[in-house]
Amino acid sequence: MDFPIQDEDLFGDGDYSQDEDDQDSNSHNRNNANNDDAHNSSASPSSSSSSSSSSSSASGSGGGGGGEGSSSGGEEEEEVEKPPRSGSDERDLFGSDNDDYVKTPATSRFAVPILPPIQTMNNHRGGNFGRGRWQPGYQNGRGGGLLPRPGPYHQRQNYGYGRFSQRQDERFVSELKFLKTEETLSRKHVPFQEPCEVACYSRVDGGDVYFDDRSLRLFKRLITEDVGADLNEGFDTFIEKRDLGSQGYGDLLACIRNKNIPLQNHIHFVTFRNNLNKILATAYIRHEAWEMGVHKRNGVVYLDVHKLPERPQSELDRRRCYWGYCFENLATEDSTRDDGIHHIDANVEFCSVIKTKLGAHRILMGAEMDCCDSTDDGRRFYVELKTSRELDYHTEERFEREKLLKFWIQSFLAGVPYIVVGFRDDSGRLVRTERLRTKDITHRVKMKNYWQGGVCLAYADEVLCWLYGTVKENEDYILQFSPPFNRLELLKAPSCPDAIASHVDQL
Protein backbone atom coordinates (compact mmCIF):
# COMPACT_ATOMS: atom_id res chain seq x y z
CA MET A 1 0.00 0.00 0.00
CA ASP A 2 2.24 2.75 -1.25
CA PHE A 3 1.33 6.39 -0.69
CA PRO A 4 2.55 8.55 -3.59
CA ILE A 5 3.16 12.17 -2.82
CA GLN A 6 0.48 13.45 -5.15
CA ASP A 7 -2.23 11.66 -3.12
CA GLU A 8 -1.24 13.08 0.23
CA ASP A 9 -2.86 16.50 0.10
CA LEU A 10 -6.14 16.34 2.02
CA PHE A 11 -7.47 19.71 1.01
CA GLY A 12 -6.22 19.95 -2.60
CA ASP A 13 -4.01 22.54 -4.20
CA GLY A 14 -6.43 25.38 -4.67
CA ASP A 15 -7.81 28.07 -2.39
CA TYR A 16 -11.38 28.73 -1.42
CA SER A 17 -13.05 30.37 -4.37
CA GLN A 18 -16.52 31.25 -5.37
CA ASP A 19 -18.02 31.57 -8.84
CA GLU A 20 -19.03 34.98 -10.04
CA ASP A 21 -21.34 35.77 -12.86
CA ASP A 22 -19.78 37.92 -15.54
CA GLN A 23 -20.83 41.51 -15.43
CA ASP A 24 -22.44 42.67 -18.62
CA SER A 25 -22.83 46.28 -19.57
CA ASN A 26 -24.86 47.22 -22.64
CA SER A 27 -25.24 50.80 -23.83
CA HIS A 28 -27.87 51.97 -26.23
CA ASN A 29 -27.22 55.36 -27.89
CA ARG A 30 -29.84 57.21 -29.80
CA ASN A 31 -28.34 59.88 -32.07
CA ASN A 32 -30.17 62.45 -34.12
CA ALA A 33 -28.68 62.93 -37.58
CA ASN A 34 -29.03 66.70 -37.26
CA ASN A 35 -28.04 66.96 -33.58
CA ASP A 36 -25.32 64.58 -32.37
CA ASP A 37 -25.13 66.23 -28.99
CA ALA A 38 -28.85 66.48 -28.36
CA HIS A 39 -29.84 62.93 -27.41
CA ASN A 40 -27.52 60.35 -25.88
CA SER A 41 -28.44 57.59 -23.45
CA SER A 42 -27.05 54.29 -22.24
CA ALA A 43 -28.45 51.46 -20.20
CA SER A 44 -27.08 50.90 -16.71
CA PRO A 45 -24.84 47.89 -16.19
CA SER A 46 -26.57 44.72 -15.16
CA SER A 47 -25.98 43.61 -11.61
CA SER A 48 -23.50 40.89 -10.83
CA SER A 49 -23.95 38.19 -8.29
CA SER A 50 -21.70 35.81 -6.55
CA SER A 51 -22.63 32.59 -4.98
CA SER A 52 -20.93 30.01 -2.88
CA SER A 53 -22.16 26.77 -1.58
CA SER A 54 -21.44 24.54 1.41
CA SER A 55 -18.90 21.79 1.41
CA SER A 56 -19.43 18.85 -0.94
CA SER A 57 -20.07 15.16 -0.69
CA ALA A 58 -18.18 12.18 -1.91
CA SER A 59 -17.91 8.62 -3.31
CA GLY A 60 -15.14 6.22 -3.07
CA SER A 61 -14.82 2.60 -2.54
CA GLY A 62 -14.54 2.02 1.19
CA GLY A 63 -15.66 3.40 4.49
CA GLY A 64 -13.95 5.79 6.84
CA GLY A 65 -13.72 9.21 8.34
CA GLY A 66 -12.42 12.73 7.66
CA GLY A 67 -12.60 14.75 4.53
CA GLU A 68 -14.07 17.98 3.33
CA GLY A 69 -17.38 19.53 4.02
CA SER A 70 -20.13 18.67 1.62
CA SER A 71 -23.40 19.90 0.28
CA SER A 72 -26.07 18.81 -2.13
CA GLY A 73 -25.02 21.20 -4.89
CA GLY A 74 -22.91 20.79 -7.99
CA GLU A 75 -19.39 21.61 -9.05
CA GLU A 76 -19.09 24.82 -7.09
CA GLU A 77 -19.75 22.96 -3.85
CA GLU A 78 -16.55 20.99 -4.09
CA GLU A 79 -14.49 24.15 -3.98
CA VAL A 80 -15.71 24.82 -0.47
CA GLU A 81 -13.95 21.66 0.68
CA LYS A 82 -10.56 23.29 0.29
CA PRO A 83 -9.62 25.50 3.24
CA PRO A 84 -7.81 28.70 2.32
CA ARG A 85 -4.05 28.44 2.46
CA SER A 86 -3.35 31.74 0.86
CA GLY A 87 -5.15 34.12 -1.42
CA SER A 88 -6.20 37.67 -2.02
CA ASP A 89 -7.48 37.92 1.57
CA GLU A 90 -4.32 37.79 3.65
CA ARG A 91 -6.01 38.39 7.01
CA ASP A 92 -4.67 36.06 9.68
CA LEU A 93 -7.48 33.80 10.84
CA PHE A 94 -5.87 33.84 14.26
CA GLY A 95 -5.18 37.58 14.16
CA SER A 96 -6.41 40.43 16.32
CA ASP A 97 -10.13 40.23 15.52
CA ASN A 98 -10.99 38.69 18.87
CA ASP A 99 -12.78 41.76 20.24
CA ASP A 100 -15.59 41.28 17.76
CA TYR A 101 -15.81 37.55 18.39
CA VAL A 102 -16.24 37.78 22.17
CA LYS A 103 -19.47 39.65 21.51
CA THR A 104 -20.78 36.57 19.70
CA PRO A 105 -24.58 36.38 19.94
CA ALA A 106 -26.33 33.12 20.65
CA THR A 107 -27.19 32.77 16.97
CA SER A 108 -24.86 32.42 14.02
CA ARG A 109 -23.85 35.55 12.13
CA PHE A 110 -23.93 33.65 8.86
CA ALA A 111 -27.06 34.37 6.89
CA VAL A 112 -29.23 31.31 6.35
CA PRO A 113 -31.92 31.49 3.66
CA ILE A 114 -35.11 30.14 5.20
CA LEU A 115 -37.12 28.03 2.80
CA PRO A 116 -40.82 28.91 2.34
CA PRO A 117 -43.26 26.73 4.29
CA ILE A 118 -44.82 23.81 2.48
CA GLN A 119 -48.50 24.41 1.85
CA THR A 120 -50.85 21.49 2.09
CA MET A 121 -54.59 21.22 1.73
CA ASN A 122 -54.65 18.70 4.58
CA ASN A 123 -53.30 21.11 7.17
CA HIS A 124 -56.47 22.55 8.66
CA ARG A 125 -55.93 25.20 11.27
CA GLY A 126 -59.32 25.15 12.99
CA GLY A 127 -61.84 27.75 11.87
CA ASN A 128 -65.07 26.36 10.47
CA PHE A 129 -63.64 23.02 9.37
CA GLY A 130 -66.07 20.22 10.15
CA ARG A 131 -69.79 20.28 10.95
CA GLY A 132 -69.97 20.04 14.73
CA ARG A 133 -72.66 22.01 16.61
CA TRP A 134 -69.91 23.70 18.61
CA GLN A 135 -68.12 25.17 15.59
CA PRO A 136 -68.01 28.99 15.77
CA GLY A 137 -70.83 30.62 13.84
CA TYR A 138 -72.75 27.39 13.38
CA GLN A 139 -76.41 28.32 13.22
CA ASN A 140 -78.96 25.56 13.72
CA GLY A 141 -81.81 27.62 15.09
CA ARG A 142 -82.15 25.36 18.13
CA GLY A 143 -80.62 27.48 20.81
CA GLY A 144 -77.71 26.71 23.08
CA GLY A 145 -78.68 23.14 23.96
CA LEU A 146 -79.18 21.45 27.30
CA LEU A 147 -75.57 20.53 27.96
CA PRO A 148 -72.99 23.20 28.80
CA ARG A 149 -70.77 24.30 25.96
CA PRO A 150 -67.41 22.46 26.02
CA GLY A 151 -64.82 24.85 27.40
CA PRO A 152 -61.18 24.88 28.52
CA TYR A 153 -60.70 22.38 31.30
CA HIS A 154 -57.89 22.54 33.82
CA GLN A 155 -54.97 20.31 32.93
CA ARG A 156 -54.89 17.13 34.95
CA GLN A 157 -52.15 17.11 37.56
CA ASN A 158 -48.84 15.78 36.15
CA TYR A 159 -50.63 14.79 32.94
CA GLY A 160 -48.24 14.34 30.02
CA TYR A 161 -45.10 13.61 32.04
CA GLY A 162 -44.60 10.11 30.82
CA ARG A 163 -41.72 8.34 29.19
CA PHE A 164 -41.13 11.06 26.58
CA SER A 165 -41.97 14.10 28.69
CA GLN A 166 -39.72 17.16 28.69
CA ARG A 167 -40.08 18.36 32.27
CA GLN A 168 -37.36 20.99 32.64
CA ASP A 169 -34.43 20.20 34.87
CA GLU A 170 -33.97 22.66 37.74
CA ARG A 171 -30.43 23.16 36.42
CA PHE A 172 -31.77 24.23 33.02
CA VAL A 173 -30.15 27.32 31.46
CA SER A 174 -30.84 27.26 27.73
CA GLU A 175 -31.70 24.97 24.83
CA LEU A 176 -31.03 24.70 21.11
CA LYS A 177 -33.82 23.00 19.18
CA PHE A 178 -33.51 21.44 15.75
CA LEU A 179 -35.38 24.15 13.86
CA LYS A 180 -33.37 24.34 10.64
CA THR A 181 -33.85 21.66 8.02
CA GLU A 182 -31.03 19.81 6.28
CA GLU A 183 -31.75 21.73 3.08
CA THR A 184 -31.52 25.08 4.88
CA LEU A 185 -28.21 24.16 6.52
CA SER A 186 -26.82 22.88 3.23
CA ARG A 187 -27.14 26.39 1.79
CA LYS A 188 -25.01 27.90 4.53
CA HIS A 189 -21.36 28.53 3.72
CA VAL A 190 -19.08 27.80 6.69
CA PRO A 191 -15.34 27.94 5.96
CA PHE A 192 -12.95 25.54 7.67
CA GLN A 193 -9.26 26.28 8.04
CA GLU A 194 -6.74 23.56 7.25
CA PRO A 195 -5.69 22.00 10.60
CA CYS A 196 -2.17 22.81 11.79
CA GLU A 197 -0.29 20.79 14.39
CA VAL A 198 1.27 23.00 17.08
CA ALA A 199 2.32 20.43 19.72
CA CYS A 200 2.07 16.76 20.71
CA TYR A 201 2.49 14.45 23.68
CA SER A 202 2.83 10.71 24.37
CA ARG A 203 1.55 8.43 27.13
CA VAL A 204 3.75 5.36 27.67
CA ASP A 205 3.56 2.13 29.65
CA GLY A 206 2.83 2.95 33.26
CA GLY A 207 0.91 6.14 32.41
CA ASP A 208 3.78 8.65 32.29
CA VAL A 209 3.31 11.54 29.84
CA TYR A 210 6.08 13.08 27.70
CA PHE A 211 5.76 16.11 25.46
CA ASP A 212 7.18 14.41 22.38
CA ASP A 213 6.22 11.77 19.80
CA ARG A 214 7.84 8.67 21.30
CA SER A 215 4.54 6.76 21.26
CA LEU A 216 3.78 7.52 17.60
CA ARG A 217 3.80 4.36 15.48
CA LEU A 218 4.74 3.94 11.81
CA PHE A 219 2.16 2.58 9.37
CA LYS A 220 3.00 -0.82 7.81
CA ARG A 221 2.34 -0.49 4.09
CA LEU A 222 2.26 -4.26 3.56
CA ILE A 223 -0.76 -4.76 5.80
CA THR A 224 -2.40 -6.89 3.10
CA GLU A 225 0.05 -9.65 4.02
CA ASP A 226 -1.84 -10.06 7.32
CA VAL A 227 -5.20 -10.84 5.70
CA GLY A 228 -6.44 -14.03 7.36
CA ALA A 229 -4.87 -13.18 10.74
CA ASP A 230 -6.78 -14.06 13.89
CA LEU A 231 -7.56 -10.82 15.75
CA ASN A 232 -8.19 -12.81 18.95
CA GLU A 233 -4.47 -13.46 19.36
CA GLY A 234 -3.17 -11.91 22.59
CA PHE A 235 -6.61 -11.24 24.07
CA ASP A 236 -5.71 -12.99 27.35
CA THR A 237 -2.92 -10.47 28.01
CA PHE A 238 -4.84 -7.38 26.87
CA ILE A 239 -4.52 -4.33 29.16
CA GLU A 240 -7.78 -2.42 28.89
CA LYS A 241 -8.03 1.35 28.77
CA ARG A 242 -8.43 3.06 32.12
CA ASP A 243 -10.94 5.88 32.63
CA LEU A 244 -8.72 8.85 33.45
CA GLY A 245 -11.60 11.27 33.92
CA SER A 246 -10.44 14.89 33.89
CA GLN A 247 -6.80 13.77 34.24
CA GLY A 248 -6.65 13.10 30.50
CA TYR A 249 -7.88 16.62 29.81
CA GLY A 250 -5.29 17.89 32.27
CA ASP A 251 -2.53 16.25 30.21
CA LEU A 252 -3.73 18.18 27.14
CA LEU A 253 -3.70 21.45 29.09
CA ALA A 254 -0.24 20.66 30.47
CA CYS A 255 1.05 20.19 26.92
CA ILE A 256 -0.42 23.56 25.95
CA ARG A 257 1.38 25.23 28.85
CA ASN A 258 4.61 23.40 28.07
CA LYS A 259 4.63 24.79 24.52
CA ASN A 260 3.57 28.27 25.71
CA ILE A 261 0.60 28.34 23.35
CA PRO A 262 -1.32 31.58 23.98
CA LEU A 263 -5.00 31.12 24.69
CA GLN A 264 -6.54 34.36 25.92
CA ASN A 265 -7.57 36.60 23.00
CA HIS A 266 -6.30 33.93 20.59
CA ILE A 267 -8.38 30.76 21.12
CA HIS A 268 -12.12 30.41 21.77
CA PHE A 269 -12.53 26.67 22.39
CA VAL A 270 -10.10 24.15 23.90
CA THR A 271 -11.31 20.58 23.59
CA PHE A 272 -10.60 17.03 22.59
CA ARG A 273 -11.62 16.12 19.06
CA ASN A 274 -14.13 13.64 20.47
CA ASN A 275 -16.39 16.46 21.66
CA LEU A 276 -16.44 18.03 18.21
CA ASN A 277 -17.14 14.61 16.70
CA LYS A 278 -20.31 14.41 18.80
CA ILE A 279 -21.52 17.88 17.83
CA LEU A 280 -20.98 17.43 14.09
CA ALA A 281 -22.50 13.94 14.03
CA THR A 282 -25.66 15.12 15.79
CA ALA A 283 -26.66 16.88 12.57
CA TYR A 284 -27.69 13.40 11.34
CA ILE A 285 -27.39 10.87 14.18
CA ARG A 286 -30.22 11.65 16.58
CA HIS A 287 -30.36 8.52 18.72
CA GLU A 288 -27.05 8.52 20.63
CA ALA A 289 -26.91 10.37 23.96
CA TRP A 290 -23.83 12.35 25.00
CA GLU A 291 -22.73 15.17 27.27
CA MET A 292 -19.67 17.33 27.91
CA GLY A 293 -18.52 19.89 30.46
CA VAL A 294 -18.49 23.58 29.47
CA HIS A 295 -16.33 26.00 31.48
CA LYS A 296 -15.56 29.58 30.45
CA ARG A 297 -12.39 31.20 31.84
CA ASN A 298 -10.74 34.40 30.57
CA GLY A 299 -12.81 34.32 27.39
CA VAL A 300 -11.82 30.70 26.59
CA VAL A 301 -14.43 27.94 26.65
CA TYR A 302 -13.00 24.62 27.85
CA LEU A 303 -14.99 21.56 26.72
CA ASP A 304 -14.30 18.67 29.06
CA VAL A 305 -15.06 15.04 28.13
CA HIS A 306 -17.85 13.34 30.09
CA LYS A 307 -18.36 9.61 29.83
CA LEU A 308 -21.93 8.42 30.24
CA PRO A 309 -22.69 5.25 32.23
CA GLU A 310 -22.67 2.12 30.10
CA ARG A 311 -24.10 -1.31 30.56
CA PRO A 312 -21.58 -3.90 31.74
CA GLN A 313 -19.59 -5.34 28.85
CA SER A 314 -19.99 -8.97 27.97
CA GLU A 315 -17.11 -11.20 26.94
CA LEU A 316 -18.05 -10.68 23.29
CA ASP A 317 -18.11 -6.89 23.76
CA ARG A 318 -14.60 -6.98 25.21
CA ARG A 319 -13.37 -9.15 22.36
CA ARG A 320 -14.81 -6.85 19.71
CA CYS A 321 -13.12 -3.92 21.40
CA TYR A 322 -9.84 -5.85 21.41
CA TRP A 323 -10.11 -6.68 17.70
CA GLY A 324 -9.69 -2.97 16.95
CA TYR A 325 -6.54 -2.71 19.05
CA CYS A 326 -5.16 -5.92 17.57
CA PHE A 327 -5.67 -4.60 14.03
CA GLU A 328 -3.84 -1.39 14.98
CA ASN A 329 -0.96 -3.54 16.18
CA LEU A 330 -0.92 -5.52 12.92
CA ALA A 331 -1.07 -2.37 10.78
CA THR A 332 1.94 -0.71 12.40
CA GLU A 333 5.63 -1.56 12.44
CA ASP A 334 6.65 -3.43 15.59
CA SER A 335 10.02 -5.04 16.06
CA THR A 336 8.81 -7.01 19.10
CA ARG A 337 6.08 -8.90 17.22
CA ASP A 338 8.31 -11.77 16.13
CA ASP A 339 7.13 -13.92 19.02
CA GLY A 340 3.45 -13.14 18.45
CA ILE A 341 0.98 -10.51 19.59
CA HIS A 342 0.72 -10.11 23.33
CA HIS A 343 0.41 -7.50 26.12
CA ILE A 344 -1.30 -4.87 23.98
CA ASP A 345 -1.77 -1.84 26.26
CA ALA A 346 -4.72 0.37 25.27
CA ASN A 347 -3.40 3.16 27.52
CA VAL A 348 -0.33 3.82 25.38
CA GLU A 349 -1.21 6.65 23.02
CA PHE A 350 0.08 9.55 20.96
CA CYS A 351 -1.90 12.78 20.88
CA SER A 352 -1.50 15.64 18.42
CA VAL A 353 -2.48 19.19 19.45
CA ILE A 354 -4.09 20.94 16.49
CA LYS A 355 -5.14 24.50 15.77
CA THR A 356 -7.95 25.19 13.32
CA LYS A 357 -10.89 27.49 12.68
CA LEU A 358 -14.52 26.61 11.94
CA GLY A 359 -16.45 29.64 10.79
CA ALA A 360 -15.41 32.37 13.22
CA HIS A 361 -14.49 29.95 16.00
CA ARG A 362 -10.79 29.45 16.76
CA ILE A 363 -10.31 25.96 18.09
CA LEU A 364 -7.40 24.21 19.80
CA MET A 365 -7.99 20.48 20.11
CA GLY A 366 -6.23 17.32 21.13
CA ALA A 367 -6.60 14.33 18.80
CA GLU A 368 -5.26 10.82 19.37
CA MET A 369 -3.47 9.53 16.26
CA ASP A 370 -3.08 5.85 15.39
CA CYS A 371 0.03 6.00 13.21
CA CYS A 372 1.85 8.00 10.58
CA ASP A 373 3.45 7.62 7.16
CA SER A 374 5.48 9.96 5.00
CA THR A 375 5.58 11.11 1.41
CA ASP A 376 8.55 10.61 -0.89
CA ASP A 377 9.95 14.00 0.10
CA GLY A 378 9.73 13.19 3.81
CA ARG A 379 6.58 15.08 4.77
CA ARG A 380 4.80 13.27 7.59
CA PHE A 381 1.05 12.67 7.60
CA TYR A 382 -1.24 10.66 9.84
CA VAL A 383 -3.27 7.55 9.03
CA GLU A 384 -6.46 6.52 10.82
CA LEU A 385 -7.00 2.79 11.46
CA LYS A 386 -10.51 1.34 11.76
CA THR A 387 -12.13 -2.07 11.94
CA SER A 388 -15.60 -3.09 10.80
CA ARG A 389 -17.63 -6.20 10.23
CA GLU A 390 -17.51 -7.34 6.61
CA LEU A 391 -20.31 -5.72 4.66
CA ASP A 392 -23.23 -7.44 2.98
CA TYR A 393 -26.41 -6.31 1.29
CA HIS A 394 -28.18 -5.73 4.61
CA THR A 395 -25.41 -3.81 6.42
CA GLU A 396 -23.89 -1.63 3.70
CA GLU A 397 -26.46 1.17 3.95
CA ARG A 398 -26.08 1.58 7.72
CA PHE A 399 -22.31 1.48 7.33
CA GLU A 400 -22.41 4.34 4.84
CA ARG A 401 -25.02 6.34 6.74
CA GLU A 402 -23.46 6.17 10.20
CA LYS A 403 -19.99 4.65 10.32
CA LEU A 404 -18.68 6.44 7.25
CA LEU A 405 -20.09 9.69 8.63
CA LYS A 406 -18.20 9.21 11.91
CA PHE A 407 -15.01 8.17 10.09
CA TRP A 408 -15.24 11.25 7.88
CA ILE A 409 -15.84 13.70 10.73
CA GLN A 410 -13.01 12.30 12.83
CA SER A 411 -10.42 12.44 10.07
CA PHE A 412 -11.60 15.69 8.49
CA LEU A 413 -11.39 17.71 11.70
CA ALA A 414 -7.76 16.70 12.29
CA GLY A 415 -6.65 16.85 8.65
CA VAL A 416 -5.95 13.10 8.40
CA PRO A 417 -5.75 12.28 4.67
CA TYR A 418 -6.10 8.45 4.78
CA ILE A 419 -8.13 5.82 6.59
CA VAL A 420 -7.30 2.12 6.43
CA VAL A 421 -10.22 -0.15 7.30
CA GLY A 422 -9.76 -3.76 8.33
CA PHE A 423 -12.89 -5.82 7.64
CA ARG A 424 -13.34 -8.91 9.81
CA ASP A 425 -15.82 -11.75 10.12
CA ASP A 426 -17.92 -12.61 13.16
CA SER A 427 -15.18 -14.81 14.63
CA GLY A 428 -12.60 -12.01 14.54
CA ARG A 429 -10.61 -13.08 11.49
CA LEU A 430 -9.29 -10.34 9.18
CA VAL A 431 -10.82 -10.93 5.74
CA ARG A 432 -9.65 -7.84 3.80
CA THR A 433 -8.31 -4.31 4.11
CA GLU A 434 -9.26 -1.16 2.26
CA ARG A 435 -7.58 2.23 2.04
CA LEU A 436 -9.81 5.30 1.80
CA ARG A 437 -8.92 8.87 0.98
CA THR A 438 -10.71 11.20 3.36
CA LYS A 439 -11.67 13.67 0.69
CA ASP A 440 -13.24 10.91 -1.44
CA ILE A 441 -15.68 9.68 1.19
CA THR A 442 -18.29 12.37 0.64
CA HIS A 443 -18.46 11.46 -3.06
CA ARG A 444 -19.35 7.90 -2.13
CA VAL A 445 -22.53 8.95 -0.32
CA LYS A 446 -23.40 11.97 -2.47
CA MET A 447 -25.52 10.20 -5.07
CA LYS A 448 -27.31 8.21 -2.37
CA ASN A 449 -28.13 11.41 -0.47
CA TYR A 450 -27.25 9.86 2.89
CA TRP A 451 -25.51 12.88 4.42
CA GLN A 452 -23.59 16.04 3.57
CA GLY A 453 -20.40 17.20 5.23
CA GLY A 454 -21.36 20.84 4.75
CA VAL A 455 -24.50 20.30 6.81
CA CYS A 456 -22.38 18.97 9.69
CA LEU A 457 -20.14 22.05 9.57
CA ALA A 458 -23.13 24.42 9.39
CA TYR A 459 -24.78 22.71 12.35
CA ALA A 460 -21.55 22.85 14.38
CA ASP A 461 -21.30 26.58 13.66
CA GLU A 462 -24.85 27.04 14.97
CA VAL A 463 -24.01 25.13 18.17
CA LEU A 464 -20.72 26.93 18.85
CA CYS A 465 -22.31 30.37 18.25
CA TRP A 466 -25.13 29.54 20.64
CA LEU A 467 -22.73 28.08 23.19
CA TYR A 468 -20.21 30.93 23.23
CA GLY A 469 -22.96 33.55 23.27
CA THR A 470 -24.82 31.88 26.15
CA VAL A 471 -22.23 30.75 28.69
CA LYS A 472 -20.97 33.32 31.18
CA GLU A 473 -17.48 34.01 32.43
CA ASN A 474 -16.35 31.92 35.43
CA GLU A 475 -19.45 29.74 35.34
CA ASP A 476 -19.74 26.01 34.76
CA TYR A 477 -22.23 24.07 32.65
CA ILE A 478 -23.07 20.70 31.17
CA LEU A 479 -24.05 20.43 27.51
CA GLN A 480 -26.15 17.33 26.93
CA PHE A 481 -28.05 15.53 24.21
CA SER A 482 -30.49 13.05 25.68
CA PRO A 483 -33.93 11.50 25.06
CA PRO A 484 -36.27 12.44 23.43
CA PHE A 485 -33.39 13.71 21.25
CA ASN A 486 -35.06 16.86 19.92
CA ARG A 487 -32.78 19.55 21.36
CA LEU A 488 -29.44 20.32 23.00
CA GLU A 489 -29.69 21.40 26.63
CA LEU A 490 -27.31 23.58 28.62
CA LEU A 491 -27.47 22.87 32.36
CA LYS A 492 -25.76 24.40 35.36
CA ALA A 493 -22.83 22.35 36.70
CA PRO A 494 -21.91 22.32 40.40
CA SER A 495 -18.19 22.91 39.97
CA CYS A 496 -15.18 23.17 37.68
CA PRO A 497 -12.80 20.19 37.32
CA ASP A 498 -9.53 20.58 39.21
CA ALA A 499 -7.55 20.10 35.99
CA ILE A 500 -9.08 23.24 34.46
CA ALA A 501 -8.94 25.30 37.65
CA SER A 502 -5.29 24.39 38.16
CA HIS A 503 -4.49 25.18 34.52
CA VAL A 504 -6.04 28.65 34.74
CA ASP A 505 -4.09 29.37 37.95
CA GLN A 506 -0.81 28.49 36.23
CA LEU A 507 -1.34 30.72 33.20
PyMOL commands that set and color helices and strands:
alter all, ss='L'
color gray80, all
select helices_A, chain A and resi 5-7+75-79+98-101+182-186+223-226+235-237+246-258+273-281+315-330+337-339+396-414+438-446+453-470+498-506
alter helices_A, ss='H'
color red, helices_A
select strands_A, chain A and resi 19-20+50-51+172-177+196-203+209-210+269-272+290-297+300-305+349-358+361-369+371-374+380-389+418-424+430-437+476-481+487-492
alter strands_A, ss='S'
color yellow, strands_A
deselect
rebuild
show_as cartoon
